[in-house]
Amino acid sequence: MGLSIRGLRIPMGVIPIAIQNWSKSESMQITIVSIVVAVAGEFKINPFIGEVFRIGLGSSAFLFLLLLMSHLPYWRTGIAAGATVLLFRVSLDGATSVDMFSLLGSVKTHFSAMLYYLVFGAGMALIQRRLHQLNPLILGACVSLIDVVSNEAELLMRSVAFGLPYFQPNQWMLILVIAVVRSYFTTGIYSSIAVNQMRSVHAEQQKRIEQMINVGSGLYGEVFYLRKSMDVIEQITAKSHDLYGQLNKDGLSDYGRSVLGITQQIHEVKKDSQRILAGLMKLVDLESAPEMTLSEIVDLVGKSNGEYSQMLKKEVRIEKDVDIDYSTAHYIPLITVLNNLAANSVEAIERHGTIHIRVREREGETLFIVSDTGTGIAEQDKDMVFEPGFTTKFNQEGVAATGIGLSHVRDIVGSFKGRLLLAEPRQDAETTFAAAFPTFKLKKGV
């Protein structure tokens, strides 16, 4: 197999046609397409030995570019491509055969090739609006038909121009075979590129969705604790006001005024907190939240904590086992709970280890069980792990962590009338936490 351009044989290989930095100008794009088609048309594939059977690459390049740039007006592009092919071939004749060159004869020879691109562009314009709706097999059939009609128009013009017989034996079958092979080959390449692009877009969208969900999970935790702080501030304000009244009653009005000033400042803090809470609540709108299945939640938690373990340069294997699966609109609090438990497990593993995330249903409760092969929890600490401020984590300077993780998880689970349990060590001394939620509180539509 080889390539030939005006009698010069070129070994078959990769011939890159790089078209970068497409101009936003439609006319410029049409011009570039026309030039590429004109140049590609001079290359011929010789699938068999000899010069009898040759297939030009111009029509394949034209079809591929039309599919790739479906925003262009096909009829105008066909006219431009045909005119450019004619001009290019006539110019090439003049450059290669100076002594024997005849402008009229050259135009007469190549005019039929221009007609091919005119008809092909017009035919593609008929299906342009439905181009992306057609099944690849149907698209290939439509393009094959357009190719056959264009070839027949070219042959008819050639027979008229040179007085040759229009119909020749086996001509139709040969044209049909070439059109089908060429059309399906080109549309196949285009479809492969389109599928890869769709996969890339889908992967990017999925990544952004996961990032948004993780951000929402973090915001949910902040909203939960801000709301809890608001309740505490409300209680302090009420007690401070009661103290102000008691001091006035006891004749300590000076102290009373001081307490009243403190009460007013606390009230201002409360109002600022309310404004912040209102803004965050708009971002974490659980009423209009879509649904996620429990398996999707577990997959997301496993993926994010796998990346967390890599960031800590630990080799952690995360195993998932979901026995019960249903959709829930409460995926943000569930992700918040599981992320806290799984992150604690990652931090508890020194270098190598395994984390198991399991979902079970038992006696009307959905259990989210997270266990790890980390350092474990000392016996004397088990009664204190859910207390606010308790931590066993210290940095290199000996400064303790905030210690709100497990108390945070317990309060969120409690808001669903659920329970957070520290289970007895299982095999290999695994540390296991189980968050039990009433199933009817989580299920879609409840």
Secondary structure by P-SEA (a helix, b strand, c coil): cccccccccccccccccccccccccaaaaaaaaaaaaaaaaaccccccccccbbbbaaaaaaaaaaaaccccaaaaaaaaaaaaaaaaaaaaaaaaccccccaaaaaaacaaaaaaaaaaaaaaaaaccccccccaaaaaaaaaaaaaaaaaaaaaaaaaaccccccccaaaaaaaaaaaaaaaaaaaaaaaaaaaaaaaaaaaaaaaaaaaaaaaaaaaaaaaaaaaaaaaaaaaaaaaaaaaaaaaaacaaaaaaaaaaaaaaaaaaaaaaaaaaaaaaaaaccccbbbbcaaaaaaaaaaaaaaaaaaaccbbbbbbbbcbbbbbcaaaaaaaaaaaaaaaaaaaccccbbbbbbbbbcccbbbbccccccccccccccccccccccccccccccccccccaaaaaaaaaaaacbbbbbccccccbbbbbbbbcccccccccc
